[in-house]
């Protein structure tokens, strides 16, 4: 979860832009995704999240929730793949560094960590289609 919106972050790197698009393509092709977005001190992020939910409201297996993160430092980002691997990303200065851990026990621990955040996050609701 980052303080900058994915649009801001994607603008800094083609690789990140491709990643965010790949997540949506995964859902379009039958995958299921739960994403947590971090609302920091910027109102712009809340506005971005509402717009993003509107743009993705037709993706039924794409769930979005938001958490409040009041300090000006990114929270660790992670992607849990099935039950066997997790990718962690950390912002260090102006760079993002990451690692992939291929271990089902570690993936289970991170899944529990994510689930605790998910359960305490606010759902970003879908508006009915016109």
C-alpha positions in Angstrom: 0.0 0.0 0.0 1.5 3.3 -1.1 0.8 6.9 -0.4 0.9 7.8 -4.1 -2.0 6.7 -6.3 -1.3 3.9 -8.7 -1.7 6.4 -11.5 1.1 8.6 -10.0 3.2 5.5 -9.4 2.6 4.1 -12.9 3.6 7.4 -14.5 7.1 6.9 -12.9 7.7 3.5 -14.5 6.4 1.5 -17.5 6.9 -1.7 -15.4 4.5 -0.5 -12.7 2.0 0.6 -15.3 2.2 -2.9 -16.9 1.8 -4.5 -13.5 -1.4 -2.6 -12.6 -2.8 -3.4 -16.0 -1.9 -7.1 -15.6 -3.9 -7.2 -12.3 -7.0 -6.0 -14.1 -6.4 -8.4 -17.0 -6.1 -11.2 -14.6 -9.6 -10.4 -13.2 -11.0 -10.0 -16.7 -9.8 -13.5 -17.5 -11.5 -15.1 -14.5 -9.1 -14.4 -11.7 -10.0 -13.0 -8.3 -8.3 -10.0 -6.7 -8.7 -8.3 -3.4 -6.8 -4.9 -3.2 -6.2 -2.7 -0.3 -5.6 1.0 -1.0 -4.0 3.2 1.6 -5.6 6.6 2.3 -2.9 8.8 3.7 -3.2 12.5 4.3 -4.0 13.2 0.7 -7.7 13.7 -0.3 -6.6 13.0 -3.9 -6.1 9.4 -3.0 -9.7 9.0 -1.8 -10.9 10.7 -5.0 -8.7 8.3 -7.1 -10.1 5.3 -5.3 -13.7 6.3 -5.9 -12.9 6.9 -9.6 -11.1 3.5 -9.8 -14.1 1.7 -8.3 -16.4 3.4 -10.8 -14.1 2.3 -13.7 -14.0 -1.3 -12.4 -17.5 -1.7 -11.1 -18.2 -4.4 -13.8 -15.4 -6.6 -12.5 -17.3 -8.7 -9.9 -14.3 -10.6 -8.7 -12.3 -7.4 -8.1 -12.8 -6.2 -4.6 -11.5 -3.0 -3.2 -11.1 -1.8 0.3 -9.3 1.2 1.8 -7.5 1.7 5.1 -6.4 4.9 6.7 -2.6 5.2 7.1 -1.9 8.5 8.8 1.9 8.6 8.6 3.9 9.8 5.5 5.6 6.5 4.8 4.5 3.7 2.5 3.1 0.6 4.1 4.7 -2.6 2.8 3.1 -3.8 -0.5 2.5 -7.4 -1.2 1.1 -9.7 -3.8 0.1 -13.2 -2.7 0.1 -15.7 -5.5 -2.1 -18.7 -4.9 -0.8 -20.3 -1.6 2.8 -20.8 -2.6 4.5 -17.4 -3.1 4.4 -13.8 -2.0 6.1 -10.8 -3.6 7.0 -7.9 -1.2 7.7 -4.4 -2.3 9.2 -1.6 -0.2 9.8 2.0 -1.0 13.4 2.9 0.0 14.0 6.6 -0.6 12.8 7.2 -4.2 13.2 3.6 -5.3 11.1 0.5 -4.9 12.8 -2.7 -4.0 11.3 -6.1 -3.6 11.7 -9.8 -3.1 9.8 -12.9 -4.0 9.5 -15.6 -1.4 8.4 -19.0 -2.7 7.3 -20.9 0.4 3.8 -22.0 1.2 4.3 -21.4 5.0 5.5 -17.9 4.4 2.6 -17.3 2.0 0.1 -18.5 4.7 1.6 -16.0 7.3 1.3 -13.1 4.8 -2.2 -14.2 3.9 -3.2 -14.0 7.6 -1.5 -10.6 7.9 -3.4 -9.3 4.8 -6.7 -10.8 6.0 -6.4 -8.8 9.3 -6.0 -5.6 7.3 -8.8 -6.6 5.0 -11.3 -7.3 7.8 -10.6 -3.9 9.3 -10.7 -1.9 6.0 -13.7 0.0 4.6 -15.3 -1.4 1.5 -15.3 0.8 -1.6 -18.8 0.1 -2.8 -19.9 -0.3 -6.4 -22.4 2.1 -7.8 -25.2 0.5 -9.7 -24.7 0.4 -13.5 -26.9 3.0 -15.3 
